[in-house]
Amino acid sequence: MVLLSIEREKSVMTPSARLEELNARFSRQGKIEFETGHGGIVVVRLESGSACARVSHLGATVISYIPEGGQEVLFLSRRSGFQPGKSIRGGIPLCLPWFGDNPADSSLPKHGFFRLFDWEVVDTSLEAGGSCVLLTLVDSDATRACWPHTFMAECSITLGDTLTVSVRVINAGSEAFALSCAFHPYFAISNISRIELPDLAGKEYMDRLVFSGDESKKVQVGAQRFASEVDRIYAHSEPVAIVDPAAGRKIRVAGIGTTQTVVWNPWKDKCKTIADLEAGDYLRFVCAEPGIIAPAEILVEPGAAFAVGMSVEALSLSTVR
């Protein structure tokens, strides 16, 4: 009954009244503020020193991260939709409770539904000079149409020396459920043909562009570089650096509790077929995605919880040894 009354309140509340309420309850000393973003979506702005991040209530998606003294780390498509039921193309979408196609029903939303719903802010805090927001998503008739389980999900985004995104999924039902997951960060780069991912040298991977099981299993020779479409799942759980000499920086992404890393860029031809990307956008981003990818799964028993996370930092190449 409480949740129903909250939904009724939200349905009649004007956008300006909603922002006023959020700022009255959750703003913190000018370091955490709520504002209107693209398409009228609600965005929370986090500050820490001169670093800044923005998080959309839609999908609990981080849509901007500018580290102290740096430039934008995340790519956000100018064609991205910003409305419930559509994922944001860019930033750091959450791929849960499955990654890729649903293994039982490919007609269900690709990469799950966590990124398609508005999340609720339940807390904000200032910790050791950093800023943190906590959002939640609970099951509803709409989520159960995709996934027939009772759950509560929490997403915590913390901005300090690094940006950290953590997700916790609680099984609030009476039956166990299995899930796979990934974070899907789109990193802004100078040019896809000029970057490299040296940490993947010598790592085994599955090439998702090759459909024969044995032929899809390969080993990375040298650093990962890009001259065509890439869609690979690396058996690699350690941090991955994206070295971008033209931008003078290295972006370091580290999974927390993850077992694999997906690397993706659609390249020229496929980019043209993706409605919410512009034709040349493939040049401007690369995805390096920590996750637990099917057929690997996590079984969550009734009353138990599963937690996973990732962190991002950007370092100047002039200071990296």
Steps between C-alpha positions, in 0.01 A plus 500: 500500500787740577660441159165551328447831677849615403431415136174693512683800649766485228241477225341834597819681604634751248866465391596821680328384819676164474841670470417727792408199713816309408725796573322565830550139611828394343721794396825525699700822550508588131683174427188300413221670308208392281431655161310443176693313231443402138137431414389626839651208691612556858877508548703512820826694480783379724807711574826415674768769489486613137384157379139466388268214402137492392266206557165456326207358695421314179688173538719637782730580207810714551492735199802720572829475690755780495790426736685774682702704251394273214264465207179302453565126539166369374348509152130593468328479163323813381227270364440319826142476622430617852168341590394196706496183297801606291860459606740794494763456227815591686619557853499188719179298448430205731452165322292298745357248579653364181760610246430473127193306392286336764606132487138377510321766292685720250189721462564647846710818529865452411729549801208466742266770628685677784610774260143558372324609822509810717676433831417666832752699705499379860816659643790734432813559705837673511774257596869589546469786254305290249136508396268201490143432382303182562211403269264203511282300264239250620298247306167606352245369254717644222823333616323169566382499138871468413626304799257322738692562822465711812808712562643827621801652325726770640743707294759712679706755304794657684718782367837557663849448362331246274144433388351180645170338403373215719186289457338270756209271408297351786278195449180600681304199377462137603691341208861525388578687180804513270642808335786620284613860480732764366572867522497650150719814516549702182838669532572821309817476290687709244467244219434124510791430265749674734435326829616169645418272793837349598373308806317254273817373329523123531145464639251243374178629352186393321443682172124571482527575129595136432212258544692171503574404859858380453596774253367771731754412771817701449797657678580870474833561329650824626292791622138523387481752215216584262477490121153342463196399705590340834269305733697281739460344843838474670566254781650789694392638836790738565495876427518609135668822386393685185813682385421805287821685401317761289291598804804476727329273748433147616154393617510212747189288559496236774228247575405417858380140534492452123658214304517620138550809285303574184662727238271646234506748215250470212726659237376688197239274337320381814508849650286620208233241588468609866225761513624686807857541372623747241696357206841604631442426868694171482817711477425672830442216749608159614321272745702303756243323717565308824243229552391143563388383159276203414539205503659605830225587749456592864234311698334718765308309767187642673601769748855517360665781305748528215737797469722616216674824406747691288726801534638749248790741517676713240876560517715739300757314291756765593480382862469126433823302529 
